[in-house]
Amino acid sequence: MTPDKRVIFEWTVHPPRKGGYRRIIFVATLVVVPYGLMKTLDSPVWAFFATAFLLGSTAAYWLPTTFTVTEDAVELKRWFWKRRKTFRELGRVERDPNGLFVSPFAQPSRLDGHRGMLLMEPPERENVLKYIEQRIAEARSGP
């Protein structure tokens, strides 16, 4: 976030804190897969690599993610990783079962999964949706 831009909405999502079956499956996978590799290949090195790979590929789940909507952009921050999209770069925002999806394309595209961003579980979903829609429209029609 740039210090000169005002924060409109900000929230943090951390899925493991909710508990439930997903956390149990996550922990079981982190234990069973490396253990199975260690026993099958008779090498703790592969168990270490499997653990590192699993933790890296599931970082979106086990690391807390902070979402920020400012006057000019939407930001996603996760530990040492940050992604920012200005409203001039965005083409649309859609409701998603897990939150709101913002995309640089005005129409659905095959590249949405790579270029878009999912804003997970905004606390005031309708207010955030209306604000982002308004800012995208202003950016598209503005100078």
C-alpha positions in Angstrom: 0.0 0.0 0.0 1.3 3.4 -0.8 1.3 5.8 2.2 -0.5 8.5 0.4 -3.6 6.4 -0.5 -6.4 5.9 2.0 -7.5 2.4 3.0 -11.2 1.8 2.3 -11.5 -1.9 3.3 -8.9 -4.2 4.9 -9.3 -7.8 6.2 -7.2 -10.8 7.0 -8.1 -14.4 6.1 -6.4 -17.4 7.7 -8.2 -20.7 6.8 -6.5 -23.1 9.4 -8.0 -21.0 12.2 -11.4 -22.1 11.2 -10.6 -25.7 11.9 -12.7 -28.4 10.4 -11.9 -31.3 8.2 -9.6 -29.3 5.9 -7.1 -28.7 8.6 -7.2 -32.4 9.6 -6.6 -33.4 5.9 -3.8 -30.8 5.6 -1.9 -32.1 8.6 -2.5 -35.7 7.7 -1.1 -35.1 4.2 2.0 -33.3 5.6 2.7 -36.3 7.8 1.7 -39.3 5.6 3.2 -38.3 2.3 6.8 -37.5 3.6 6.6 -40.6 5.9 5.6 -42.8 2.9 8.4 -41.4 0.8 10.9 -41.9 3.5 9.8 -45.6 4.0 9.5 -46.4 0.3 12.7 -44.8 -0.9 14.6 -45.3 2.4 15.9 -41.8 2.4 14.9 -38.9 4.7 16.1 -36.4 2.0 13.1 -37.1 -0.1 10.8 -36.7 2.9 12.3 -33.3 3.5 11.8 -32.3 -0.2 8.2 -33.6 -0.1 7.5 -31.5 3.0 9.1 -28.4 1.5 7.1 -28.9 -1.7 3.8 -29.5 0.1 4.3 -26.4 2.3 5.2 -24.3 -0.7 2.4 -25.4 -2.9 -0.2 -24.9 -0.1 1.1 -21.6 1.2 -2.2 -19.9 0.3 -3.9 -22.1 2.8 -1.6 -22.0 5.8 -0.3 -18.5 5.6 -2.5 -15.6 6.7 -3.5 -13.3 3.8 -4.3 -9.6 4.1 -6.5 -8.0 1.5 -6.6 -4.2 1.2 -8.8 -2.0 -1.0 -7.5 1.5 -1.2 -8.6 4.5 -3.2 -6.7 3.4 -6.3 -6.0 -0.3 -6.0 -6.7 -3.8 -4.6 -3.8 -5.5 -2.8 -3.1 -9.0 -1.6 -0.3 -9.6 1.0 0.9 -13.0 2.1 4.1 -13.2 4.3 6.8 -12.0 1.9 4.7 -11.9 -1.3 2.5 -9.0 -2.5 0.2 -8.5 -5.4 -1.3 -5.2 -6.4 -3.8 -4.3 -9.2 -4.9 -0.7 -9.8 -8.4 0.0 -10.8 -7.2 1.1 -14.2 -5.8 -2.4 -14.8 -9.1 -4.1 -13.8 -11.9 -4.9 -16.2 -14.5 -6.5 -14.0 -15.4 -7.9 -10.6 -17.6 -10.9 -10.0 -19.1 -12.7 -7.0 -17.5 -16.0 -6.3 -18.6 -18.6 -3.7 -15.4 -17.9 -1.8 -15.4 -14.1 -2.1 -14.9 -11.7 -5.0 -12.9 -12.2 -8.1 -11.3 -9.3 -9.9 -9.9 -9.6 -13.4 -8.1 -7.4 -15.9 -10.5 -8.7 -18.6 -13.9 -7.2 -19.2 -15.2 -10.6 -20.4 -14.4 -14.0 -19.0 -11.1 -15.3 -20.4 -9.0 -18.4 -20.2 -6.3 -16.2 -18.6 -8.5 -15.2 -15.7 -6.9 -17.8 -13.4 -3.5 -16.4 -14.1 -4.1 -12.7 -14.3 -7.1 -12.3 -11.9 -7.1 -12.2 -8.1 -9.5 -13.8 -5.6 -10.4 -11.6 -2.7 -11.4 -14.3 -0.1 -14.3 -13.7 2.3 -14.6 -10.0 2.4 -16.5 -9.1 5.6 -18.8 -6.6 3.9 -19.1 -8.4 0.5 -21.8 -6.2 -1.0 -20.1 -3.0 0.1 -16.8 -4.1 -1.2 -18.3 -5.3 -4.5 -20.1 -2.0 -5.1 -17.0 0.1 -4.3 -14.8 -1.9 -6.7 -17.4 -1.8 -9.4 -17.7 1.9 -9.0 -13.9 2.5 -9.0 -13.5 0.3 -12.2 -16.2 2.2 -14.0 -14.6 5.5 -13.0 -11.2 4.3 -14.1 -12.5 3.1 -17.5 -14.4 6.4 -18.2 -11.9 8.8 -16.6 -9.0 10.6 -18.3 
